Amino acid sequence: METVIIDALDRQIMHGLGLDGRVSFARLAEVIGVSDQTVARRYRRLRGQRLIRVVGLCDHRRTGGSSWWVRLQCAPGSAPEIGRALARRPDTVWVQLMSGGAEILCGVRTAVPDPRSSLLLDKLPRSSRITAVSAHSMLHLFAGGSLGDGAALIEGLDEHRVKELRRPPAPPVAEEPFELAEPDLALLALLGRDARIPNAELAADVGWSESALRRRMDHLRAAGVLYFDLEVDVNLLGLRSQAWLWLKVHPADLDAVGTELARHQEVPFAAATTGSSNLTAIVCCRSPEALYTYLTTRIGSLSGVQSIESAPVTITLKQGGAVMPAARFEAPRPH
C-alpha cells in the first residue's frame, strides 16, 4: 500500500474535525491560524484518500434503540470471506477481523426500538465455517460514541484551541425515548455517509427548507440525539497495535473500572456489556511492546478485574457503517 505522511497541520485539522464535525472551514482556519482555502484543500486530500471521514450518528441510548457486539469464531481461512459478507450488509456498523484472522467482531446498532433486534443471530450467515457465536448487548457507555469528541487519539491542537472548538456536553439521557420522525431517519442516513454534506444539499434530499433543516439539526444535536464522529485510519497516527479487551470485573467495581478506563488516552471506546465478560474496550498502542506495557501496568493495577481476554485487531473491514477501501483488506506488514 502507498505510504501516506501527514504533518502537524493535517493533525490540527483532524483534531478540529474530531471536536466538531460540522465546524466550518472558515472557523477552523481562524482557530488554527491559516486560510480557509488551505483547510479545505487539506481536508479534501485526506477525505479523497479515504484516510478520514466525518459521520453523523444517532445516540441509540436516547431513542430507544440498541447496540450489540457479536463475536464469531471461524474455521481457518474462512474469516475474510465471511467478514466481507457481513461488511456489505446495511445492518452492520463495524466489522473487524481479530486474532490473526480466526475471529470476527461485528457491531449491529438500531436507532429506534426494534423487536427484531432480539433475533440478531438469525440474521447471521448460515455457514459450517462459523464454529462459535456470542452476542453482547451494550448496557452502559463509558468512553467513545456520543461521549467522545472524535479526537481521543489525535494530538494536534493545544488546550486553548481545543476549548475554542469543543462543543458543550450533551444533556443527561432522558427516561423517555426521543421520537424520531421519518425525515429524521432520512437525515441520519445521509449524515452517516458523510456529515460534511452542505445544508442546501441535505435539505433538498430530505425535503425540507434549508432553514428548517438547520433548526432540526440544531435541535437533534442539543438533545444529544445526533453527534458527529471522526473516523480515521489509526495506522496513520502511528498506532499499529490495536486490541479488543474483554474484562470480567466484580460487579461492585464495574463502574469504577469503566470510569478509569475512560480516562486512558489509549482507550477510545469502553462499555459495560452482557455476557461472561461484563466490560469491553478497544485499546490502541504504538507497538506490541507498548500494548504489553499497557496491559501489565495500567490494566493490571485496576482493582476488581478478575480476568482479561485480549484479541488483537488484524484488519478493519467496516467502520461506522462504511466499507473500508479494498486495500485495507491486506494484512499490515510487520514492523
N, C-alpha and C positions, 0 to 999 in steps of 0.2 A: 504494500500500500504506500501511497505517496506520503512523504514526511511533511507535516504541517507545523509551522512555527508561529506562535503568537507572541506579541510583545506586550509591554506594560500598558499601552493604550488599549489594545484588544481586551486585556483583563479588566481595565476600568469600565469599558463599555459593557462587557459581560456582567460584571458586578452590578452596574447600574440597572441593567435589564432584569437581573435577578431580584433586585429590590422593588422594582415597579415595572412590570412587563409592558404596560401601556404608556410609560413616560414618553413624551415627545422627544424627537431627536434634538430639537432646539433647547429644551430644558436640560437634557442630558449633557449636551455640548456646553451649556452655560456652567453647569456644576463642575465638569471636568476641566474646562478651560481651553476648548478647541472649537472649531467651526462645526455647525450642524451638518455641512456637506461632508466633512471628514467622518463624523459619526455615522452618517447614513451610508457612506461608501464602505467603511469598515464592517458595518452590520451586514450589508448585502453580500460582502465577500464571505463572512463567517456563515451566514444563512445559506448562501448558494452552495458552499462546500458541505452543507449538512453537518456542520460542527456544532451549531447551536440552533435552538428553536424555542420561541416563546409560545406557550399554550395557555388557554383559559380553561379552567377546570371547575367542576362543581364539588363543593364540600358535602359529601353524601350524608354526613352526620346531621346536617341542618335540614335536609329534605326528606329524611326517612328512608334513604337508600341503604345499601350495604356494600361491604368490601371484603373480598375473600382472597387468600393466598392458597394456591393449590400446588403441591409438590408431587411430581411424577417421577418414579424410578423407571428407567428404561433398559432394555436389553442392549448390550454393547453395539455401538454403531448406529443405533436407531434414533437417538435423541435429536440430531439436527433436522431430520425429515419431519418428525413429529412436532418439533418446536416451530418450524416454518409454517406448518399447517395451522398451529394454534395462533401464530402471529398474524395470519391472514384473516382470522375471524374478527368480526366487528365487536364482539362482546369481551374481548381481552384487551387489557390496557398495559400489560407488562409481561414480557416473555424473556427469560434468560436461561441459557444452558449453564449448569453448575457441575462441580465435582468432576472436572475433566471430560464433560460431555455425557456422564452417566445419569444425570438428573436434570429435570426441567422445573423451573419455578414460573408459575403463571398467575397473573393477577386479574381478577374479574371484579368490576365495580358497577353498581347501578345507582343512578341519580335519584330515582323515585322508588317508593315501595313496590316490590315485585315478588309475589309469592312463588314465581317460577325460579327465583334465585336459590331456593332450597333444593331445587332439582339440578343444581350445577353439575354434579358428577355425571348425570345422564347425558349431558351435552358433550362430554369429552370424547375424543376419538376412540372407536372400538378397535383395539389392536392387542394382539397377544404380546406385542413387543413392550407394552406398558406393564411392568411387573408389580408395581405398587403405587397407590394413590393415597394422599392425605390432604384434607382441606382444613383451613384455619380461618375462622371469621375474626375480623378486627374488632376489638372491643373498646379500645381507648388509644388515642393518638398522643404520643409523647414528643415526637420530632418529625419534621417533614410535612408534606401535604400543605394544608392551609395554615399550619403553624409555622412553616418555614418561610424564609424570604427568598427562596430560589437561588441563593448565592452562598449557601453554607460552606461550600468547598472552594470558593473563589476568593483570593486575596488581591484586590485591585485598588479599592478606594480607601482613603484614610477615614478616621472616625467622623470628622466634620462633614465630609461629603456623604457618608452613609446616612447621617442624620438628615441631610438635605433631601434625600431621595426616599428614605424609608417611609412607608405609609403607616398610619396608626393601626394598632391591632384590631382585629375583628371582635365584635361583642361576644359574650358567652353563648354557648349553644342553647337555644330555647327548647323547652319541653315539647312544644307543639311544632311539627314539621312545617317548614316553609313550603307553600304550594307553588309549584312551577306550572306555568301555562304552556301550551303548545309552542307559541313563539319563543318562549324562554329556552325550550329544548332545542329548537332550531338554532337559536343564537349560540347555545353552548356547543352544539355540534360544529359550527363554523369556527368558534374560538378554539376548540380542541384541536383543530388542524393548524391554525395559525392565528395567534392572538394579536398580531400586528396588522391585521386587515383594517383598512381605513373605515371610519364610521359610515361614510356615504355608501360604500360597497356592502357593509353589513346591513345597513338599513334597507337597501334595495333587495337583498336576498331574503330578509326576514319579513318584509312588507310593512315596515314602519317608516315614519318620517325620521330624518336624522336627529331632530331634537328629541323625539320620543325614545329613540334608541339610546341616546346619551343619558336621559333620565332613568330609563330602566336599568341600564348597565351600572350607573352610579348607585341605584337602589340595591341591586344584587350584590355589589361589592360592599356597600355599607352594612348589609345584613350578614356578610360573611359567606354568602352562598357561592359567589363567584370569586375565585382567586387566580392569580397568574403564577406560572412556574417557568423557570428557565431550564430547558433540557440541554445538557452539554455532554460531550464525549469526555469522560473523566480522564482518559489517557492523555488528552490534550493538556490537562493540568498536571501531568506527571504522576498521576495516581494509578499505578499499574497493578495493584493488588487489592481487589475487591472481594469481600466475602459476606455472605449472609450468616448471621448468628441466630441460633435457636436456643434460648436460655430457659431453664427450668428454675424458677425463683419461688422462694417461700411466699405464700400469699400475703403475709403481713409485711413483707419487704418489697412487694412488686412495685408499688407506686414510687418508693424512694429510689429503687434501682432504675426504673424507667426514666424518672426525672433526672437522675445523674447522667444516664446515657445521653439524654437530650443536650447536655452541656458539652459533650465531647465534640470537638471540631471534626473528628474523623467519622462521625455518625450523622448522615443527612436524613435518616429515617429510623424511627423506633416506635413500636406499638405493642400493646398487650393483645394477645390473641387467645382463642380457644385451642385446645389440643394438649398433647402430652407435655409440650413446652409452652409456657404462657407469655413469653416475651420474645419478640423478633426484632432484629435491627440489621441494617447493612452498614458495613464499615469500609472505608476507602483509605488505603495507605499507599505509600510510595514504593514499597518493595515487600517481598515475603518476610524479610527480617524485621521491617517496621511493623508488619501485621503481627508477627510473633511477639514483639515487644509490647504491642498494644494489648494482646490477649493475656499475656502473663503479668502485666503490671496494672493496666487500667481496669480490665475486667476481673483479673484475679484478686484484686483488692476490694471488690464490692461485696459487702456483707449480704447474705441471703441468697446468693447464687449457688444452687445445688449442683447443677450440671450445665455444660455448654456443648453445643454441636456447631461446628463451623463448616460451611460449604462454599468453597471459592467459586467466584463467577468466572466462567470461561468466555462466553460471548453473550452480548445483549442483542436479541433479535427484534425486540419491540420495546419502545419506551414511551410511556404516557399516551398510548393509543396510536403511535406512528411506527410503521415498519422501518427498521433501520436499513441503510443502504446495503446493497449486496456485498460490498467489500468488507463490511463488518462481520460477515459470516465466517471470515477467515480467522483462525486462531491467532492470537498475538504471538509474535516471535519472542523467544527468550531474551532476557537482558542480563 
